[in-house]
Amino acid sequence: MDNDFKVAKKGTALVIELGRSLNTANAPELQDELATYVGQDIEKVVFDASELLTLSSSGLRVVYFSKQRLGNKPEIVFVNCAKEIYNTLKMIGLASSIKFLKVESKRVVRKQEELEEFSANNDVVCYSMKLGQCDD
């Protein structure tokens, strides 16, 4: 896939399945697509980061845009976020406003239906990490 992401709306939630990278090559396109949902009462934005390996400053702007411009400051959720991505989000101060969830099978590409069900039910175990903590 050229843009390396998929966006689906499920009720008041947006589910964004990220590819390996969110950077200057694809982040502006994702932000443009998310802008089409402004004013549509989005309450939750779920980023499936199961495959995400790199997140540039352009990608960080997309996350910030999601929090500030979609709906009334919707809940932001990262699913299966790599600890390196978490550390970056923490270092710049965004991690405190993001919910991090881990599903049992890490690094597995999810079917869109599974993500939609996940975002609707949200009945998984939440975990938190401290800077420098290993996730074994």
SULCORWO-V925506 format. One record per backbone hydrogen bond with DSSP energy under -0.5 kcal/mol. CO is the residue of the C=O (numbers start at 1). NH is the residue of the N-H. If there is no record, write none. Layout:
# SULCORWO-V925506
co->[CO | CO]
nh->[NH | NH]
This chain:
# SULCORWO-V925506
co->[4 | 6 | 8 | 10 | 12 | 12 | 13 | 14 | 14 | 15 | 15 | 16 | 16 | 17 | 20 | 20 | 22 | 22 | 23 | 23 | 26 | 27 | 28 | 29 | 30 | 31 | 32 | 33 | 34 | 35 | 37 | 43 | 44 | 45 | 45 | 46 | 46 | 47 | 47 | 48 | 49 | 54 | 56 | 57 | 58 | 59 | 60 | 61 | 62 | 63 | 64 | 65 | 65 | 66 | 69 | 70 | 71 | 75 | 76 | 77 | 78 | 79 | 82 | 83 | 84 | 85 | 86 | 87 | 88 | 89 | 89 | 90 | 94 | 95 | 97 | 99 | 99 | 100 | 101 | 104 | 105 | 111 | 112 | 113 | 114 | 115 | 116 | 117 | 118 | 125 | 130 | 134]
nh->[19 | 17 | 15 | 13 | 43 | 44 | 10 | 16 | 46 | 8 | 17 | 18 | 48 | 6 | 53 | 54 | 56 | 59 | 26 | 27 | 30 | 31 | 32 | 33 | 34 | 35 | 36 | 36 | 37 | 38 | 40 | 75 | 14 | 47 | 77 | 16 | 48 | 49 | 79 | 18 | 52 | 22 | 60 | 61 | 62 | 63 | 64 | 65 | 66 | 67 | 68 | 69 | 70 | 70 | 71 | 74 | 73 | 45 | 99 | 47 | 101 | 49 | 86 | 87 | 88 | 89 | 90 | 91 | 92 | 94 | 95 | 93 | 97 | 98 | 76 | 78 | 101 | 127 | 80 | 106 | 108 | 115 | 116 | 117 | 118 | 119 | 120 | 121 | 122 | 102 | 133 | 136]
